Amino acid sequence: MFDGLRSSSARSIGPALWGSDQYYWFTAVLAARGMQTATCRLVAVCIAALGLIPVGLLASPTGPQGTVGRTAAVVIAVACFGLATVWLRDHWPTRAQSLLCVLVGSVGIAVSALIQTNPVVGLTGAASYAVLTAFVVCFHTQRLLALVWTVAVFALGVLIVRLAATDLALAICAAGMIILLNVFVAFACRAMILLIQPDTHHGDIEQLTGLLHRDAFYQSVATLLASRSRSADKYLVVVAVNIDSFSLLLGLSGPSGGNRARVTVGQALRETVRHNAIVAHVSDDDFLIADSFTTADASPLVERIRGAIAATPQRLTASIGVVCTPLPPLAAEPPDEVLDKLIAIATQAIEQARMAGGNQVRYVLRPTLDEDPDNDGDDPRPDTGKSA
């Protein structure tokens, strides 16, 4: 699980090129910056607004006329309101739900524009493709954007032909403005992504989860040990978290399901620990937390972690190893060596929790760090075991 932490460099899981889907990567970036909830609300408002526009135009003489047009406006509104609720729930939507919103949105905008009696009104509504363009560039792929733009071009083509019969110049100018708006939005959003990616590639953030990567975790713990200034903090606590049955999860839901589990667990840990705790995603199904405590009892934190993981949409569980050791004796030791030993002890505790059936916690209190953690001696040993 946690073997070879220092020998391996931080792995970049985010999209190296825009050809790969970046939904979970960008989701993690938003979560790391505390913008995930606000983004959910904004997306929900945009979807609902796109549904309200064709319904509102029913009261206009230039809006939809006839049974087909009015029925289409109502269907679009109902669909949009339903999709908006997906973004108002407590947890972040899945990639499949996001793709559904994009596909329904692209068709809905086209139909909304085409059912308008006045083609000028339809072209005005087609400008809302810029919103969809921004979302696809930030969260998805070039291929999906090409599909959205194909639908948009079809709708624009029909509207231009209708308007050209009475005003060719207006039709060309309106279409040109819409195309220019979408191209500019796509370029601006892509530039933003490229500016974000170098920071996450070469900085301290692991791209998939938005948590620290393994090297940054070691550096942060070393800083914690070296700069400890609060005399009340007497213990260093290292919590190792391993998602239970992760290989089975991968087999059932594939790589996307595995990524979704990593992101949700990472978010649960980030929202559960203290703001100055050190949290890292160090391998496929392994997470590490380090913090300083005033007492040797880390059970309140660990129980909150277990509850947060169990409350994820996938209802995941985890085997957890906790090591609590006094801080003062660590001051004279090399930080990396200390952390290597503590992680090895926590990993051994995780193995015992897994052998007991998983979804359990094993605690190791005041381990003897100058001994081999893999030996059969008395220390280090799990001092306390807790199960679900």
Secondary structure by P-SEA (a helix, b strand, c coil): cccccccccccccccccccccaaaaaaaaaaaaccaaaaaaaaaaaaaaaaaaaaaacccccccccaaaaaaaaaaaaaaaaaaaaaaccccccaaaaaaaaaaaaaaaaaaaaacccaaaaaaaaccaaaaaaaaaacccaaaaaaaaaaaaaaaaaaaaaaaaccaaaaaaaaaaaaaaaaaaaaaaaaaaaaaaaaaaccccccccccccaaaaaaaaaaaaaacccccccbbbbbbbbbcaaaaaaaaccaaaaaaaaaaaaaaaaacccccbbbbbccccbbbbbbccccccaaaaaaaaaaaaaacccbbbbbbbbbbbbccccccccaaaaaaaaaaaaaaaaaaaaaacccbbbbbcccccccccccccccccccccccc
